[in-house]
């Protein structure tokens, strides 16, 4: 909501509440019908505040209105008579309605946001898949021909180095195309009884040479009592690979990346902690958005693919900044023991 619109709405609500409160004070106490009419009208700013500002706005409006009315109630207090009890009950009801309205509005907003995000991701996925599909065949042809020519050249031929660059860059583009195709595919899962620790061990063993090349220590702290889960092993392995690779790329030489697991009856969590510079506050909302990246190389699809795979397993993925430096990504999965 733009700042100017927000202030206009806030001023409107405050003006209505102050106006109705003023009318209530200015009206003779014995004019019961008028006072009842004013109190009913006070539900209008409460409803508007709920729709415009959510649960915090609704409760704040309710408490503010009661605060403005409290001197009037105190001035006409009659030793907790029936009228006094009715006034107290009406105040409690007013706050209760504010809370319920706010919760319902917040819930509806969350559902709407999730629906819009899902539709947006689906559209982006389809577009990425179509582009990647059109790029795949030419890249394979370029890489294949470049390899053939490179093998026929003498090792000291000056064109050998140029063709090597072409082959490397073609391979990088092919990896990007594969990521785009993976993101565009629907998450069709094949569940089987899986030991998550074994998958993590396979991922870390396979990626350790990359860590050693960049002088980043890759450590694991795996819970030996982790219960087996019903997972799609290859897809979870891909998600773990993306998480660990992302942490390695974020960590400068001399730092370390830790992959840790923990579990209980409710679920299992995988934490990947890096020693990088962290995430800028303005980038927090964009981390899981497709094609968002600040790296010089990459598609910005690594973390969105992680999110897609984890959520397809009814899990959740999130991140939080570490106390000293770096970020910890945490993926949680519900426990499914066959």
PEJOTA-V736102 format. One record per residue. N is the residue number from 1. RES is the residue in one small letter. SS is DSSP state (H for helix, E for strand, C for the rest). PSI is psi in whole degrees, 0 to 359 (none if undefined). NEAR is the number of other ideal C-beta (glycine too) atoms within 10 Angstrom. Layout:
N_RES_SS_PSI_NEAR / N_RES_SS_PSI_NEAR
This chain:
1_x_C_127_9 / 2_x_C_150_7 / 3_x_H_320_7 / 4_x_H_318_8 / 5_x_H_319_10 / 6_x_H_315_12 / 7_x_H_321_11 / 8_x_H_317_11 / 9_x_H_319_17 / 10_x_H_317_15 / 11_x_H_320_10 / 12_x_H_313_14 / 13_x_H_314_22 / 14_x_H_320_14 / 15_x_H_317_11 / 16_x_H_315_17 / 17_x_H_314_21 / 18_x_H_320_14 / 19_x_H_313_13 / 20_x_H_322_21 / 21_x_H_319_19 / 22_x_H_319_12 / 23_x_H_322_14 / 24_x_H_317_19 / 25_x_H_325_14 / 26_x_H_341_7 / 27_x_C_139_14 / 28_x_C_138_8 / 29_x_C_328_11 / 30_x_C_351_7 / 31_x_C_78_11 / 32_x_H_320_11 / 33_x_H_319_7 / 34_x_H_316_13 / 35_x_H_319_16 / 36_x_H_321_10 / 37_x_H_318_14 / 38_x_H_319_19 / 39_x_H_324_16 / 40_x_H_320_10 / 41_x_H_336_15 / 42_x_H_345_21 / 43_x_H_340_14 / 44_x_H_306_13 / 45_x_H_332_24 / 46_x_H_315_22 / 47_x_H_316_15 / 48_x_H_318_17 / 49_x_H_324_31 / 50_x_H_314_25 / 51_x_H_324_16 / 52_x_H_326_19 / 53_x_H_2_20 / 54_x_H_200_16 / 55_x_H_322_19 / 56_x_H_317_11 / 57_x_H_318_22 / 58_x_H_313_29 / 59_x_H_321_19 / 60_x_H_317_15 / 61_x_H_317_28 / 62_x_H_313_25 / 63_x_H_322_14 / 64_x_H_319_17 / 65_x_H_316_25 / 66_x_H_321_16 / 67_x_H_318_10 / 68_x_H_329_17 / 69_x_H_344_22 / 70_x_H_322_12 / 71_x_H_325_11 / 72_x_H_317_15 / 73_x_H_319_15 / 74_x_H_323_8 / 75_x_H_333_9 / 76_x_C_22_12 / 77_x_C_135_12 / 78_x_C_48_8 / 79_x_C_41_5 / 80_x_C_49_9 / 81_x_C_182_11 / 82_x_H_321_8 / 83_x_H_319_13 / 84_x_H_316_14 / 85_x_H_321_10 / 86_x_H_321_10 / 87_x_H_317_17 / 88_x_H_315_12 / 89_x_H_322_10 / 90_x_H_324_14 / 91_x_H_316_17 / 92_x_H_317_10 / 93_x_H_322_11 / 94_x_H_315_20 / 95_x_H_321_17 / 96_x_H_317_11 / 97_x_H_321_16 / 98_x_H_316_24 / 99_x_H_314_15 / 100_x_H_314_13 / 101_x_H_316_22 / 102_x_H_317_24 / 103_x_H_315_14 / 104_x_H_319_14 / 105_x_H_315_20 / 106_x_H_320_15 / 107_x_H_318_11 / 108_x_H_322_11 / 109_x_H_318_12 / 110_x_H_316_10 / 111_x_H_317_10 / 112_x_H_317_10 / 113_x_H_318_10 / 114_x_H_321_10 / 115_x_H_314_10 / 116_x_H_318_10 / 117_x_H_319_12 / 118_x_H_317_11 / 119_x_H_320_10 / 120_x_H_316_12 / 121_x_H_322_17 / 122_x_H_318_12 / 123_x_H_316_10 / 124_x_H_319_18 / 125_x_H_317_21 / 126_x_H_316_11 / 127_x_H_315_13 / 128_x_H_320_21 / 129_x_H_319_16 / 130_x_H_317_12 / 131_x_H_315_14 / 132_x_H_322_20 / 133_x_H_320_13 / 134_x_H_333_10 / 135_x_H_336_16 / 136_x_H_310_16 / 137_x_H_312_9 / 138_x_H_322_11 / 139_x_H_318_18 / 140_x_H_318_13 / 141_x_H_315_11 / 142_x_H_313_16 / 143_x_H_319_18 / 144_x_H_313_12 / 145_x_H_319_13 / 146_x_H_320_19 / 147_x_H_318_14 / 148_x_H_313_10 / 149_x_H_320_14 / 150_x_H_321_17 / 151_x_H_334_9 / 152_x_H_347_8 / 153_x_C_153_12 / 154_x_C_149_8 / 155_x_C_330_5 / 156_x_C_7_6 / 157_x_C_131_12 / 158_x_H_338_8 / 159_x_H_345_12 / 160_x_H_315_14 / 161_x_H_320_10 / 162_x_H_317_12 / 163_x_H_327_18 / 164_x_H_319_12 / 165_x_H_318_10 / 166_x_H_316_18 / 167_x_H_317_17 / 168_x_H_315_12 / 169_x_H_325_14 / 170_x_H_319_20 / 171_x_H_321_12 / 172_x_H_318_13 / 173_x_H_325_16 / 174_x_H_323_16 / 175_x_H_320_13 / 176_x_H_318_18 / 177_x_H_319_20 / 178_x_H_318_14 / 179_x_H_318_21 / 180_x_H_320_26 / 181_x_H_319_17 / 182_x_H_320_20 / 183_x_H_326_21 / 184_x_H_342_19 / 185_x_C_144_12 / 186_x_C_147_9 / 187_x_C_83_14 / 188_x_C_114_8 / 189_x_C_145_15 / 190_x_C_97_9 / 191_x_C_141_13 / 192_x_E_157_12 / 193_x_E_121_12 / 194_x_E_139_19 / 195_x_C_111_15 / 196_x_H_326_25 / 197_x_H_321_19 / 198_x_H_319_14 / 199_x_H_316_20 / 200_x_H_320_23 / 201_x_H_319_14 / 202_x_H_317_14 / 203_x_H_312_23 / 204_x_H_324_19 / 205_x_H_321_11 / 206_x_H_329_12 / 207_x_H_357_17 / 208_x_H_321_14 / 209_x_H_324_10 / 210_x_H_318_14 / 211_x_H_318_20 / 212_x_H_324_11 / 213_x_H_326_10 / 214_x_C_4_15 / 215_x_C_39_11 / 216_x_C_126_22 / 217_x_E_133_14 / 218_x_E_110_22 / 219_x_E_158_12 / 220_x_E_148_16 / 221_x_E_87_11 / 222_x_C_131_17 / 223_x_C_114_15 / 224_x_C_341_6 / 225_x_C_16_8 / 226_x_C_128_20 / 227_x_C_151_15 / 228_x_C_149_17 / 229_x_E_157_25 / 230_x_E_103_16 / 231_x_E_163_25 / 232_x_C_98_19 / 233_x_H_306_18 / 234_x_H_320_12 / 235_x_H_318_20 / 236_x_H_323_26 / 237_x_H_320_20 / 238_x_H_317_18 / 239_x_H_317_28 / 240_x_H_320_24 / 241_x_H_317_19 / 242_x_H_317_23 / 243_x_H_312_27 / 244_x_H_317_26 / 245_x_H_321_18 / 246_x_H_319_22 / 247_x_H_322_26 / 248_x_H_317_21 / 249_x_H_332_17 / 250_x_H_342_19 / 251_x_C_128_24 / 252_x_C_167_12 / 253_x_C_141_8 / 254_x_C_346_10 / 255_x_C_183_18 / 256_x_E_154_15 / 257_x_E_132_27 / 258_x_E_129_17 / 259_x_E_120_22 / 260_x_E_142_17 / 261_x_E_152_18 / 262_x_E_152_16 / 263_x_E_157_19 / 264_x_C_195_12 / 265_x_C_334_7 / 266_x_C_326_9 / 267_x_E_180_17 / 268_x_E_139_23 / 269_x_E_146_19 / 270_x_E_121_28 / 271_x_E_130_18 / 272_x_E_112_24 / 273_x_E_130_20 / 274_x_C_174_26 / 275_x_C_33_21 / 276_x_C_190_20 / 277_x_C_352_12 / 278_x_C_187_15 / 279_x_C_130_17 / 280_x_C_142_9 / 281_x_H_324_8 / 282_x_H_349_7 / 283_x_H_354_12 / 284_x_H_317_10 / 285_x_H_347_9 / 286_x_H_357_15 / 287_x_C_319_19 / 288_x_C_11_17 / 289_x_C_138_17 / 290_x_C_140_22 / 291_x_C_8_14 / 292_x_C_121_15 / 293_x_C_150_16 / 294_x_C_10_10 / 295_x_C_151_11 / 296_x_C_332_5 / 297_x_C_144_9 / 298_x_C_163_17 / 299_x_C_345_21 / 300_x_C_23_17 / 301_x_C_355_24 / 302_x_H_305_21 / 303_x_H_322_21 / 304_x_H_324_22 / 305_x_H_320_23 / 306_x_H_311_23 / 307_x_H_317_22 / 308_x_H_315_22 / 309_x_H_314_25 / 310_x_H_315_23 / 311_x_H_331_14 / 312_x_H_335_16 / 313_x_C_17_22 / 314_x_C_25_11 / 315_x_C_187_21 / 316_x_E_149_15 / 317_x_E_137_21 / 318_x_E_179_13 / 319_x_E_158_17 / 320_x_E_150_10 / 321_x_E_144_13 / 322_x_C_163_13 / 323_x_C_317_5 / 324_x_C_301_7 / 325_x_C_162_13 / 326_x_C_184_21 / 327_x_E_149_20 / 328_x_E_121_16 / 329_x_E_136_21 / 330_x_E_125_17 / 331_x_E_128_25 / 332_x_E_142_19 / 333_x_E_138_22 / 334_x_E_147_13 / 335_x_C_123_15 / 336_x_C_100_17 / 337_x_C_121_9 / 338_x_C_none_9
